[in-house]
Amino acid sequence: MAVAIQPALLKGPGQFAAAQVWRARGRRVSPLFERAAALLDALGADGRTLIAARDVAAAAIFPRAGAGGRVPSTQADLFVQCAGATREELLAAVRRVAAELGEVATLDEEVVGGRIGDGREPFGYRDGLRPPTEEEIRRDAIVADGPLAGCGLVAWVRFEQDLARFAALPATRRDRVMGRTPDGASISDAPAEAHVVHARRWGRFVRRGFPYRWAGSEGLAFIAVSGGREELVRAFDAFVGFVGNGETNEGGADALTRYVSAVSGGLYVAPPDGGWLRDGAERARRWAE
């Protein structure tokens, strides 16, 4: 019998999506986790709302820094992703989350976005060309055993993309940065630093992010879900070009680091159900309050 997991982990972010980061008031995380548990029980069954909490057992992975730049830590207490087939559905979910959590927590960060055309990110390249299967999700995004068994480790990073600088490149140069054409076709002369080539050396995880526009900037709400902390560390170290422990990083930092900037980052745990969060509140009280 398959291990129970949070339904939202089996689905993509949807046509319309939003991400929120919450910080408990007065560092009192127990009331926040209690309300988050109720929300997960009420909204999570349809797979359109992902709720993930900070947990000491997961251990933070940010900041990460290397030759290509830095992914900062803006770690808070709770991460929520809402999605909907229509903007109305999305806003209804976002408003309900805000109404429930706003009394006990402060909203640190919020971005709203969703699918662009046939699935393109802000630079104009098709993204997520092959959605993962349920088997792949259970293999790559779920912790197999230990205190976090059945949970997914959620890495949240908000990237701002420099559209003007990228657009100023010749089309062939843009394709070499990405390692493919805008429609997803591979190019034969992609360098080792090209994004697609580079990503083949990353750890295993499932992506659940979406493009956004906020306060005049555009970028990617990057959400990676993994069954192992070391998989996420490997991916972000490779991305920024970090070299440590005597290892070599073939190709250096990802070429995209010249055109994107990470402005926030945190690691959260997506539990299988609200009950885990309620139990987690007691654990959290011991280390956070």
N, C-alpha and C positions, 0 to 999 in steps of 0.2 A: 504494500500500500504506500502511495506517495506521501511524503511529509507535507503537512499543511504549511502553506506559505501565504503571504499577503497577496490577494488577487491582483492588485495593481502591478505587481512585478511581472505578471504574465502578459501585460498589455503595453503598447506604446503610449506616448503622451497625448495622442489624439489630435484632432483638427485645431483645437484651441487649448492652450495650456498656460498655467501660471505656477510659479514657485515662490514660496514664502519661507523666511527664516525667522524664528521666534526666540526671544530670550526671556527667561522667567524673571519676574519682578522680585527684587530682593534676594535673588538666588534661591528662591523657594520653588524647586522644580516639581515637588510632589503634586501640588494642585494642577500644574500644567500637564503633567503626565496623566493625571486622572481625567482631565477634560479631553486630552488627545485620545485616550482610550475609548471614551464614549463616542467621539467623532469617528474613530476607526471602525467601531462596531456599527455605527449608523450609515456611514458613507462608503466604507471600504468594500462592501460586498459586490458593488457593481464594477469594481476594478478601475474606477476613474479618480480615486483619491489615494495618494501614497503618503503615509505618515511615518517618519523616522525620527528617533530620539537619540540624543547623545548618550553614550554608555561607556563607562570606564573600561569595560572588558574589551572594547574594540580598539582602544588606544589611537590617538590622533596621528594623522600622516602629514599634516601641513604645519608649518611651511615647508616647501621644497624649492630648492634653488640650484641653478647651474649656469652654464655659459649662455643659455638661451633666455634667461630671465628667472622670474620667481613666481611661485604660486603662494599667496599669503594665507595665513590662518585668520579667519574671522569666525571661529567656532562659536556657535550658540548652543541652545538646548534642544530645539526641535526644528525639523525640516518638514514642509508639507508641499506636495505637488498635487495640483488639481487639474483636471482635464474635462473636456466636453466636446460633443459633436457640433454644438452651436455655441456662439458667444454667450447666449442667454444661460445655457446650462453651466458654462464655466463660471460666470459671474455669480450665479446662485450658490455654487459650491464655495467660491472664494469668500462671499459675504457671510455664509454660515460659519466657515472656519474662523473668520475675524470676529464674529459675534461671540463665539464660544471661547476663544482663546484670549481675546482682548482684555478681559477682566483680570487675568492673572499673568499676562505676558506682554512684552513690547515687540512690535514688528520691527526687526532689524533691517530686513531687505525683502523686496517683492518685485518680481518682473512678470510681465504678461506677454505672451506671444503665441506661437503655434506654427502650423505647417505653412510653408511658402510654396505656392504652385504645386508642382509634382514632387515636392520634397527637397527643396534646395535650401542651403544655408545662405547667410547674407552675402557671401562672395559670389554666389550664383552657381555653386556646384551642388549636384544632387548628393544627398546624404542618406545614410541608412538604406542602401540599395537592396539588402537582403535582411528582412527582419529575422531575429533568432527564433528557433522553434522552442516549444515548451521543454523538450528534452535538453536543449542547449542552455536554456534559462536555469533549469534545475541543476544542471552540471556546473555552470559558471557563476551563477549569481546567488547561490544559497549556501550558507555555512552548513557543513555536513554533520559536525558533532561538537561536543563541548557546550558551554553555557549559552552560546549564541546559535545553537542548532535550529535550523528552520528560518533563521533571519537572513536578510541581505545587508551587506555593508554598503552604504550609500555615500559616495564621494560627490559633493556638490561644489562646482566651480563656476563662477560667472566670468566669461571671457568677453571683453570688448574687442571688436574687430575694426581695424583701420581701413575702411572701405576705400577712401580716396587714395591712400598709398598703394593698396593692392591693385586698384583699377588702373593706376598709372603705369603698371608693368605691361610689357607686350604680352599678347595672349599666349604665346608659346612659353614665355617665362612663368606666367601664372600657372600653366599646366604642369611645369616642372616643379613648382613649389608644392602643388597638390599631388602630383604623381599620376594624374589622370585628367581627362577632359571634363568640361562642365556636365556632360551627359553621362559620365561614369566610365568611359572607355579608358583602358590602361594605355600608357604611352611607353614606347620601347626604350627610351633613353632616360627614364626617371632616375635621378641621383639618389644616393643612399639617404640623404637628408629629406627627401620628398615625404610629405605627410603620409601618404598611403604606404610607401615602402617602410617608413619609420614605424608605423603602427603595427606592422607584422611582428615586431620584437617586443611589443607590450605584453603585459600579463593578460589573463583571461577575465573579461567582465562583459556585462550587458549594458548598452547605452539606453537611456530613457530621457535624453535631453531634447531641447527645442530652440529654435531661433527666437529672438525677441528684439523689440525696439523700446528704449526707455530713456527719457530725458535727453533726447537728441542723439543718443548713441545706439548702435546696433551690435549684436553679438550673439553668442551661443550660451544658453543656460545648459551647461554640461552636467549631466547626471550619469554617473557610472555605478553600477551595482555589481558587487563581487562577493564570492564566497570566501575570499581570503584577503586579509590586509596586505600580505606581501605582494599579491597580484597588483593592487592599486599603487603601492610604493614603486614597483618596477615600472609601471606605466608612466607615472608622473616624473620619476627620475629620468627615464628615457626622453620624455617630452622636453624637459628643460635642459637636458644635456649634463646631468650630474654624473660624475665619475667618482666612485669610492670603493674602499675595500680591495684595492688593487685590480679592479675590473676595468675593462675598456668599453667605451660607448661608441661602437662603429657608426659613423655618419654624423656624430656630434648631436647637437640639439635639433629638434624638429624644425624644418624650414618655416613652418607657420608661426613660430615664436617671434619672427621679425614683423609680423603683421597683426598679432593679437596680444592682448594684455590681460592677465588674470587679475581681477579686482577683489575677489572673495573666494574663500575655500573653507570647507569643513567636512567632517566625517560623522555619519549618523548610522543608526541601526534600524532597519525596517523589520519589525517583528511580524509574526504570522497573524496575530490578532490583538484585540484590546487587552485581553487578560495578561499578556506578556508585559504590556506597558504598566498595568496596575501593579504587577509584581515588581517591575523595574523601578517603580516610584520608591519603594522601600529601600532598594539597593542604592538608588540615587541619593536618597536622604543621607545615607551614611557617608558618602564621599563628597557631596556637593553642598550640603547645608552645614 
